[in-house]
Amino acid sequence: MTEEFTRPETVALHGGHRHDPQTNAVAVPIYQTTSYQFRDTEHAANLFALKELGNIYTRMMNPTTDVLEKRLAALDGGVAGLATASGQSAATLCILNLCQAGDNFVSSTDLYGGTWNLFANTLTAMGIECRFVDPADPENFRNAADARTRCFFAETLPNPKLNVFPIREVADIGREIGLPLIVDNTAAPIICRPLEHGAAVVMYSTTKYIGGHGTSIGGAIVDGGNFDWEAGGDRFPTLNHPDPSYHGAVWTEAVKPLGPIAFAIRARVTLLRDIGAAMSPFNAFLFLQGLETLPLRMRAHCANADTVAAFLSAHPKVERVIFPGLQDGEMRRRADAYLSGGHGALLGFELKDGMEAGKRFIDSLKLFYHVANIGDARSLAIHPATTTHSQLSEQERTATGVSDGYVRLSVGIEHEEDILADLARALEAA
Ligand code: PLP
């Protein structure tokens, strides 16, 4: 695709691929292969030495996955993409790409529970400390950082509170003190472009809106190419010091002929190589199918969510609706500053009659699926107090923003009248 077509609707269909060079196929072929024939020993040696970029083994790269990576990078305005087996592995690779035992990073407290566990338990056990801070005040990030801090981490639109993260404010603090901001943009693809607001790296669970059809688990990292790792010197040993696992390569040096892709290259050729959390080519194909209609679907998701928010706000059994489009004050300012074309399609509401009403509501739904997922084309609902947050004490639960009567919706793209009818019936029973 030529550079002149940059609008998301067009990039989602054409980015990274015009036709297959071997067969002229227009759809991206599924290259279901593990390995690739080298032309000769010199070719093989050049590929291994990164003197030439090309396919070696599908754990590190694959031509189908490559199109997905290029398309995602183009959509976010980044310089390189890297697909992973899941959103969880994308987050893991992001942190391991900068932090080693003894290092720390600062993360927003408003996180998906799986990411929280990864940061608070698994990475901690490996000697990498996560310092959790409240994103209500961006200065908390600066205050938590020290000489061993390697990055900041946050989600654009974290549920259940659905307070949009202050991307520019925290990215600017990071850049002032030499630290990159990594943003999990899973809940807001297309409607938020974190790199434009100063983030250095974006990651996704492609399992959600990007796949869009609830069929496959996957993740992705987009390197913004906009952070000066080299200037950080010893702050970023993984990128600026010789890598003993790759004949002493210094990644910021090695990538100079290729562009500012040190973060993405190192994650690919050392972390994917060693950890092996690669996306299968078939899943990459499915994510490409999802991406083709992502801008269209996001518009429909957001429009339906706005309608649902208005409906629930006026309902007598609903105490409160939690939705970026209904916030005011600073949270509204953040929503307006960082989301465009909609407020996302995640929405929470509190039932006046608490726990039992929450259960009755869920059990009365006929269209909404009762699942622990978000970002499907279908409408989804969950009652966190009896499911995702049931292991927490009442006090802990309330602190995360989940009251007894809290219900989370991931509004789908069905007809709005059908969505409202299902909600109305379930509310009557609640
Ligand atoms: N990030 C966010 C915001 C999520 O909601 C999820 C999953 O729900 C993940 C990351 C993890 O993604 P995956 O389930 O693809 O590993």
Residues whose N, C-alpha, C, O or C-beta is under 5 A from the ligand:
A	BS01	PLP	S86 G87 Q88 Y112 D184 T186 S205 T207 I217 G218
